[in-house]
Amino acid sequence: MPDRAVRVFLDSNVVGDLIDWDRTDPAPIREQLLQATRSGVICVVGSLEVLSELAGARCFRSANDFLLELVNRWWMLPLLERIIQEVARGGQLPEEEPYLSRELRRELKHFRERQEKVRTLAKEVRERAEKYKADSEKARAEVIAHLRTTSLLPGGGSHLPADALRNAMWAWWKAGHVAEWCRDMLDAGVSRKWFAQSKDHWADPKSLSPTLWAYMSYRLLRIALEVGEGRGIQPSDEYDARHYSAAAVYADVLVTEDRGFSKICEKLEGTDLEIIGLLELHARVEAMFKRAGIRPRPVEEKVHDSEH
């Protein structure tokens, strides 16, 4: 990947917008992004989680084709595989390593034609969302129960004043429990034989697996917002956490049109990740073209993986 390329992560909403957007004509933006990736001005980091979330959508076939052309070879490993490899290496993966092999990318090129696999994937997405919601409700109840045992939240009675709950949740969030939750997941991974047992009991999980740290940071902040601010648990929350974990570690810019998602990302610290909208990306790429002396033009020919 050229050093000058800005690494860009497009979330599922933006990909859908690029295919089927009613606020402006998306075709010139699509063409601009394709030209930007071909010229090395930007690199769009692809995610199987984005494709998974779009699996049941009306625009899936078009989105799949567009992403294959746009991302080319920069398809990231799935969340769990990235975490496993980071733990094995002892930190963030080098530039060439967080991506799918050539063989797996070849499978992606034929995926949309295999309708049974698409239907299976869509079903798995629904089941994963339902499981996430159930797990989040359980985690929320456990956090509130924990707060009742501390001085942060008065115990007794079923009714909790909203302001007391809000203050308690933000105090809980600021106290920093991300490392503890990361260690719990790493310990669970040992029992599943994903990882070898740690000699120092995962003393620095943030450095050990920045992807896991970003994922858990998002999930814990989401719990704090759900409890403290009364936000509902959404089926898309699990995928938002996965999108953030990829972008925060392996991209420079996260592009989203989901204001709720972007607000949560902006509250998370410890990363240089920029969060912008699609029109802002469009303007930035135009400026990059001008600085590089690139003349915008319609992209007519297909982009092919240079390794094929």
FIGUPA-711938 format. One record per residue: residue in one letter; x, y, z of N, C-alpha, C in turn. Coordinates in steps of 0.2 Angstrom, whole numbers, plus 5000, padded with zeros to 4 digits. Example, Ala and Ser with C-alpha at 12.3 -4.5 7.8 and 13.67 -1.06 7.14 Angstrom:
residues 2
A506649725039506249785039506649845039;S506449895035506849955036506450005039;
***
This chain:
residues 308
M500449945000500050005000500450065000;P500350114996500850174995500750215002;D501350245004501350275010500850335010;R500750365004500350425004499550415004;A499450345003498650335003498350345010;V497850375010497450385016496950325017;R497050285022496650225023495950245026;V495450225022494750245023494250185024;F493850185029493350135031492650165030;L492350125026491650145024491150095028;D490750125032490250085036489650065031;S489250015034488749985030488250035027;N488050085031487650145029487850175023;V488550195023488850235018488850195011;V489050125012489050085006488350085003;G487850075007487150075005486950145002;D487150195005487050265002487350274995;L487950244994488350254988487950214982;I487650164984487250124979486550154978;D486250174983485550194983485350254987;W485650314985485650374989485150424986;D484750454990484250504987484350574988;R484950594992485050664993485450694988;T485850654984486250684978486350624974;D486550644968486750584963487350554965;P487350484967487950454970488450434965;A488250434958488650404953489350434953;P489350504952490050544952490450524958;I490150514964490550504970490850434970;R490450384967490650314966491250314961;E491150354956491750354951492350384954;Q492250444958492750474961493150434965;L492850394969493150344974493550294970;L493250264965493550214961494250244958;Q494150304956494750334953495250344958;A495050364964495550384970495950324972;T495550264972495950204974496350174969;R496150184962496650164957497250204957;S497250274958497750314958498150314964;G497950284969498350274976498250334980;V497750374979497650434983497350414990;I496850364990496550334996496650254995;C496550225000496450155001495850135005;V495350105002494750085005494850015008;V494850015015494949955019494249915019;G494249855016493649815016493449775022;S492849765023492649725029492149675028;L492249615030491749565029491149575033;E491249605039490649625043490249675039;V490449715035490049765031489649725026;L489949675023489649635018489049595022;S489249565028488749525031488149565033;E488249625036487749675038487249685032;L487549695026487149705020486849645017;A486949585019486749525016486049515015;G485649545019484949545018484649605015;A485049645013484749715010484649705003;R484149745000484049744993484549764989;C485049804991485649824987486249784988;F486149724991486749674992487149664986;R486849644980487149624974487649684972;S487249734971487649794969488149814973;A488049814980488549834985489149784985;N489049724984489549674984490049684978;D489749694972490049714966490549774966;F490149824969490549894970491149884975;L491049854980491549844985492149804983;L491949754979492549714976492949754971;E492649794968493049844963493449894967;L493049924972493349974976493949954981;V493849904984494249874989494849844986;N494749804981495249764978495549714982;R496149724984496449674989496449684996;W496249744998496249765005495649745009;W495549685009494949655013495249625020;M495049655025495249645032495049575034;L495449545038495249485042494649495046;P494249445048493649455052493949475059;L493449505063493649525070494049475074;L493749415075494049365079494749345077;E494749335070495449315067495949365068;R495749435068496249485069496449485076;I495949475081496149475088496649415089;I496549355087496949295088497649305085;Q497649335079498349355076498749405080;E498349455082498649505087498949485093;V498549435096498749405103499449365101;A499349325096499949285094500549325093;R500549385090501049425088501249465094;G500749485098500949535104500849605102;G500349615098500249685096499849695089;Q499849755087499549775081499949745075;L499549715070499849685064500149735060;P500749705057501049755052500649765046;E500849815042500449835036500149785032;E500449735030500249685025499849625028;E499849625035499549565038498849555040;P498449615041497749605043497249595038;Y497549565032497049565026496949485024;L496449475020496349405018496849385013;S496949325013497349295008497049295001;R497449284996497249294989496649234988;E496749174991496249124990495549144992;L495549174998494949195001494649254997;R495049294995494749354990494449324984;R494749274981494449244976493749214977;E493649184983492949164985492449224985;L492649284988492249334988491949354981;K492349344976492149364969491549324967;H491449264970490949224967490349224972;F490449254978489949254983489249274982;R489149324978488549354977488149304972;E488449264969488049214964487849154968;R488049144974487849084978487349104983;Q486749104980486149134984486049094990;E486149034990486048994997486549025002;K487149035000487549065005487349135007;V487149175003486949235005486349235010;R485849185008485249185013485549155020;T485949105020486249085026486649135030;L486949185026487349235030486849285033;A486349305029485749345031485449315038;K485349255038485049225044485549225050;E486149215048486649225054486749295056;V486649345052486649415054486049425059;R485449405057484949415062485049375068;E485249315068485349275074485949315079;R486449335075486949375079486749435082;A486249475079485949535081485549515087;E485149465087484749445093485149425099;K485649385097486149365103486449425106;Y486649475102486949535105486449565109;K485849575107485349615111485249575118;A485249505117485149475124485749475128;D486349475125486949485129486949555132;S486749605128486849675131486349685136;E485749655136485249665141485549635148;K485849575147486149535153486749575156;A487149605151487749645154487449705157;R486949735154486649805157486449785164;A486049735165485749715172486349695177;E486849665174487449645179487849715181;V487849765176488249825178487849865183;I487149865182486749895187486749865194;A486749795194486849755200487449775204;H488049775200488649795202488649865205;L488349905202488349975205487949985211;R487449935212487049945218487549915224;T488049885223488549855228489049905230;T489049965226489550015227489250075230;S489650125231489350195234489150235228;L489250215222489050255216488250255215;L487950205218487150195216486850175223;P486350205225485950185231485650115230;G485750075235485350005234484650005237;G484349955235483649945238483149975234;G482549945233482049965229482149955222;S481549955218481649935211481649995207;H481450055209481450115205482150155207;L482450175202483050215202483050285199;P483150335203483050405199483550405193;A483250435188483650445182484350475183;D484350535186484950565187485450525191;A485250495196485750455200485950395196;L485550365192485850315187486250345182;R486150395179486550425174487250445177;N487250475183487850495186488350435188;A487950375190488350315192488650285186;M488250285181488550255175489150285172;W489050355172489650395169490250385174;A490150385180490750365185490950295184;W490550255182490750185181491250185174;W490950215169491350225163492050255164;K492050305168492650345168493150305173;A492950265177493350225181493750175177;G493550155171493950115166493950045168;H493450015164493349935165493549895159;V493849935154493949905148494449845148;A494949855152495449805153495249745156;E494749755161494449695165494049655160;W493649685156493249655151493649615146;C494149655143494649625139494949555141;R495149555148495449505151494949445151;D494349455153493849405153493749375146;M493749415141493649385134494349345133;L494849365134495549325133495549265137;D495349265143495249205147494749155144;A494249185141493749135138494049105132;G494449145128494849125122495349065124;V495649065130496049015132495648945132;S495048955135494648895136494448865129;R494348905125494148885118494748875113;K495348875116496048865113496148915107;W495948975108496049025103496749055105;F496949055111497549085114497949035119;A498549045119498949015124498849055131;Q498949015137498849045143499349105144;S499149165147499549215148499949205154;K500649225154501049215160500949275165;D500749335162500649395166499949415167;H499449365165498749375165498549435161;W498849445155498649495151498749565154;A499349575156499449635159499349705156;D499349705149499249755145498849745139;P498149725140497749705134497749755128;K497749815130497749875125498249865120;S498949855122499449845117499449775114;L499249725118499249655116498749645110;S498149675110497649665105497249735104;P497549785100497149845100496449835097;T496349785093495649775090495249755095;L495449705100494949695106494849745110;W495349795111495249845115494749895112;A494849915106494349955103493649925103;Y493549865102492949825102492549835108;M492949815114492649825120492549895123;S492949935121492850005122492250035120;Y492050015113491450035110490850005114;R490949935116490349905119490249925126;L490749945130490649975136490350045136;L490550085132490250145131489550145129;R489450095125488750085123488250065129;I488550025133488150005139488050065143;A488550105144488450165148487950215145;L487950215139487450265136486750225136;E486650165136486050125136485750135143;V486150135148485950135155485850215157;G486450245156486450315159485950365155;E485950355149485550405144484950375142;G484750315144484150275142484050265134;R484650255131484650235124484450155123;G484050145118483850075117484450035114;I484349965115484849925112484649905105;Q485049925100484849915093485249855090;P484849815085485149755082485849775079;S485949835076486549855073487149865077;D487049875084487549895088488149845088;E488049785087488549735087489049745081;Y488749765075489149775069489449845070;D489149895073489449955074490149945078;A490049905083490649895087491249855083;R491049815079491549785074491749835069;H491349875066491649925062492149975065;Y491949995071492350035075493050005076;S493049945078493649905080494149895074;A493849895068494249885062494549955060;A494150005060494350075058494750105063;A494650095069495050135074495850105074;V495950045072496550015072496950015066;Y496550005060496849995054496650045048;A496350105050496150155046496250225048;D496250275044496350345046495750375047;V495250355043494650395042494050345042;L493550355046492950315046492350365043;V492050335038491550375035490850345036;T490450385039489750355041489250415041;E488650395039488050445039487650435045;D487850385049487450365055487650415061;R487250465063487450515068487550485075;G487150435076487150405083487850365083;F488050335078488650295078489250335079;S489250395075489850435075489850475081;K489350485085489350525091489750475096;I489550415096489850365101490650355099;C490750355093491550345091491850415093;E491550465092491950535094492050535102;K491650505106491750505113492350455115;L492550415111493050365113493750395111;E494250385116494850425116495450375114;G496050395113496550355112496650335105;T496450365100496550355093496550415089;D496850415083496850475079496350465074;L495850415074495350405069494950475068;E494850495062494350545060493650515058;I493150545060492450525058492150575054;I492050565048491750615043491150585040;G490750625036490250595032490450595025;L489950565021490150545014490350615010;L489950665010490050725007490750755009;E490950755015491550775017492150735014;L492050665013492550625010492550645003;H492050654999491950684992492450744992;A492350794996492650854996493450844997;R493650805001494350795003494650754997;V494350704994494650674988494750724982;E494250774981494350824976494950864978;A495050884984495650924986496250884985;M496250814986496850774985497050774978;F496450764973496550764966496950824964;K496750884967497050944965497750954967;R497850934973498550934975499050884971;A498750824969499150784965499150794958;G498750844956498750854948498350804945;I497850774948497450724945496850754942;R496650734936496050764933495450714934;P494950734937494450684938494150664932;R493950604931493650574925493150514927;P492750504922492250444923492750384923;V492550334927492950274927492550224924;E492750194918492350154914492650084914;E493250074915493550004915493549974922;K493449914922493449874929494149884932;V494149874939494749874942494849804944;H495449774942495649704944496149694949;D496149644953496649634958497249614954;S497849654956498449644952498749584953;E498549544957498849474958498549424954;H497949434950497649384946497849394939;
***
